[in-house]
Amino acid sequence: MADTPPSNLYESIAPSLIVYSVICQIVIVTVVASRFYIRLRILRKFGADDMALAATLFSTIGGVIGIGIACRLGLGRHIEALSKEDRSGLYKLLFVSALGYHVSLMMLKSTFLLQYRRVFPLPNFQRLCDIFLAFLGLWTVAGLVGGATVCLPVSKNWDLEDPIWSCEERYLFWLAYGILHLITDILIFIMPLPLLKTLPLPPLHKFVLFGVFCLGFVTCIISGLRLPSLHGSLRDPDTSYTSTKTMYWSLGEVTCSIVCLCIPTLRPLLGHCCAHRLGEGKIIGRGSRRFGIYAISLPSTVGSPHPLPRQTEDPIPIIDRA
């Protein structure tokens, strides 16, 4: 417990946190709903990555509901202003939310990898994605077990007689987890970049496509900025107040990741006007096929002794077949 109570004991930043979380959820629901509309109604395809994204969407909705409940219990207010019952309930909810956040991130990472598998039908690349998915599965289990048992007995996480911030191992565990999370994010966003160089696209189109894929690194920046806030959440006695900063960064991180995931599939909503400006309206030679925002020239196979293999999936995410 803090030695002296803060002068502004009864201030609360819960309202701003609730507004922020609702705005983030509206953005998430909007982009995911737009993606599902395109995948189901326009492309008439719904793959494993879409199902993983649907599960992630429900987890974010649950997270926002949890934030609302936590704010009723005292999240965003100083710990000295809370009753004993509210403190105990808030500590339990924060403990569960940390594990839920871990699962949500693993689901989101898996969605990226499943999308890569769908749009880059290269055996070696898909095998790399499979290895990464297996690693994420093991990491999910390890994170749940480690996060739940790093402070024993488990009740230490919400026992008011044994302060939660007295468990140094808890802070070190989640700090190490955050660093590993950042590293895996960087690796996931780097994975498809070498493949973009091999695409038969004009330099300007490659540059635009490369920029779209690099948007994911904004998420990495947010993840890095979130790390210093963990000390206040896990080591400060006034955790009901200081942990809101981590909440802000976590919500922004998840929102940014989902937006980056969905942007490549939203091209049909831009309309044909923008597409023509980028050259979609131009058919390049006989036998060319249009894939979304770019026109890719495929030589005609009529009368050819070596017909081209049938394209079975979208070659890259930004060009979901229209």
DRENDO-360036 format. One record per residue (C-alpha): x negated, y, z negated; residue in one letter. Coordinates in steps of 0.001 Angstrom, whole numbers, plus 500000, padded with zeros to 6 digits. Last residue first. Example, Ala and Ser with C-alpha at 12.3 -4.5 7.8 and 13.67 -1.06 7.14 Angstrom:
REM residues 2
486330498940492860S 487700495500492200A 
***
This chain:
REM residues 322
512800490555557211A 509947488214556346R 508313489191553108D 505457491323554331I 504178492888551141I 503669489439549626P 501312488003552261I 501729485258554860P 505442484653554153D 506046480973554478E 506227478114556956T 504399479584559938Q 504479476795562520R 501082475784563769P 500024477395567050L 500341475356570201P 497155473972571714H 497873472860575304P 499571476222575922S 502498476238578323G 504500478550576078V 502485479117572893T 502565482911573120S 499843484596571165P 500821485807567680L 500557489548567181S 501368490643563677I 503729493600563351A 503520495031559854Y 506199496181557442I 508133492944557346G 506691490145559419F 507409490723563060R 506509488024565551R 504568488422568772S 505350486034571601G 504814488584574320R 502693491550573392G 502633493694570326I 506171494671569365I 506192498230568112K 508943499024565666G 506797498052562695E 504266500769563437G 503875502471560093L 506223505273561084R 508644502665562366H 508812501049558906A 509556504341557222C 512584504843559452C 513618501187559362H 514723501327555771G 512721501415552571L 514903498696551074L 513359496079553384P 509918496779551824R 510906495699548290L 508962492423548173T 505489493920547691P 506759496215544906I 507999493345542704C 504769492249540999L 503496495803540574C 506817496771538962V 506646493717536686I 503104494554535579S 503932498233534941C 506887497304532748T 504868494749530768V 502057497222530120E 504364500111529288G 506222497993526750L 502950496856525160S 501530500391525061W 504582501805523304Y 504818498873520901M 501144499293519974T 501877502894519032K 504901501753517031T 502600499620514867S 501469502719512931T 504826503395511284Y 505915499988509975S 502219499153509495T 501640501754506798D 499081499442505150P 496869499782508259D 495061496627509345R 497362494878511829L 499228497628513644S 496660500379513109G 493821498122514238H 495826496927517226L 496021500471518625S 492413500230519860P 493410497389522247L 496341499113523962R 494136501383526079L 492533498316527655G 495902496775528463S 497040500074529986I 493940500139532198I 494560496524533209C 498124497390534172T 496790500150536428V 494675497378537973F 497855495923539428G 498117498864541785L 495142497321543577C 497449495014545540F 499344497963546990V 496111499771547827G 494778496750549732F 497973496667551766L 497666500338552640V 493998499881553619F 494791496782555647K 497465498718557506H 495015501508558291L 492374499014559467P 494775497314561924P 495903493822560845L 494765490285561680P 494254489297558014L 490760488132557001T 489940491110554793K 493130490569552777L 491910487167551630L 489090488700549578P 491682490724547589L 493903487800546588P 492005486801543403M 491080490269542119I 494441490876540437F 494306487519538658I 490692488013537552L 491425491465536115I 494451490128534250D 492393487230532901T 489847489670531453I 492541491843529851L 494210488848528194H 490839487661526917L 490309491072525284I 493814491090523825G 493403487566522434Y 490114488521520793A 491891491468519158L 494789489219518186W 492461486778516408F 490287489451514785L 493353491192513327Y 494753487948511934R 491348486907510565E 491231490010508378E 494229488820506355C 494625491560503714S 496780493550506153W 499741491261505484I 499824492139501799P 500229489160499417D 503103490023497070E 505193491336499982L 505003487978501753D 505703488594505445W 502661487234507286N 501527485386504152K 504548483130504693S 502414481206507180V 500261479915504335P 497848480452505828L 496857483293508138C 495655482135511576V 498501479614511574T 501222481233513685A 498936483132516042G 496696480118516512G 499525477698517263V 501301480097519619L 498082481221521279G 496810477670521730A 500098476595523316V 500111479539525713T 496403479109526446W 496946475492527476L 499689476507529905G 497639479460531133L 494714477140531890F 496995474841533873A 498239477854535844L 494644478911536575F 493815475465537885I 496950475517540049D 496041478960541406C 492596477686542376L 494236474735544125R 496476477172545989Q 493396479058547165F 491711475880548355N 494832474648550142P 495682477968551843L 499395478810551933P 498930482395550690F 502480483687550190V 503874480949547999R 500775480186545948R 500200483906545298Y 503769484230544056Q 503200481310541708L 500059483026540412L 501851486316539756F 504713484510538045T 502268482602535844S 500808485902534623K 504312487072533730L 505138483856531885M 501888484106529920M 502665487723529066L 506137486826527831S 504762483992525668V 502263486295523943H 504904488974523393Y 507125486343521766G 504333485377519370L 503814489020518373A 507600489504518160S 507937486653515647V 505432488243513244F 506955491687513757L 510377490256512915L 509125488635509729K 507385491842508656Y 510560493842509330L 512693491492507238G 510289491676504290S 510034495443504514R 513797495852504822D 514392493746501705E 511840495714499670K 513420499009500689S 511692501283503143L 510520504878502617A 507070503822501417E 506517501928504690I 506748505058506789H 509351504978509548R 509016503838513175G 510145500311512425L 512441500482509381G 514871497568509483L 517178499336511947R 514122500005514119C 513295496297514023A 516783495426515278I 516399497794518221G 512910496468518927I 514273492920518925G 516922493892521476I 514134495314523649V 512176492065523316G 515188489927524165G 515663491938527345I 511965491456528112T 512327487682527610S 515329487600529933F 513287489305532640L 510409486861532157T 512787483941532744A 514004485612535940A 510377486188536985L 509636482495536555A 512646481703538738M 511427484139541377D 507936482614541300D 509423479142541757A 511099480263544938G 514354481883545940F 514747482343549677K 517697483727551605R 515510486461553105L 518235489106553061I 520732488033550392R 518660485928547993L 515121487342548233R 516226490889548978I 518836490968546228Y 516424489268543819F 513783491948544466R 516282494752543949S 517490493137540705A 513868492848539540V 513132496484540390V 516243497800538653T 516074495481535615V 512464496490534935I 513132500221535329V 516171499993533062I 514113498049530521Q 511406500724530487C 514033503423529972I 515598501423527125V 512191500940525462S 511416504664525689Y 514787505667524237V 514356503176521378I 510809504360520677L 511945507997520675S 514688507182518176P 512310505165515927A 509848508026515458I 511061508606511923S 510205511189509266E 511142510314505703Y 507726510480504066L 506521513667505756N 503955514386503032S 502554510890503376P 502575508697500256P 499353508451498286T 497318505292497674D 498739503475500737A 500000500000500000M 
***
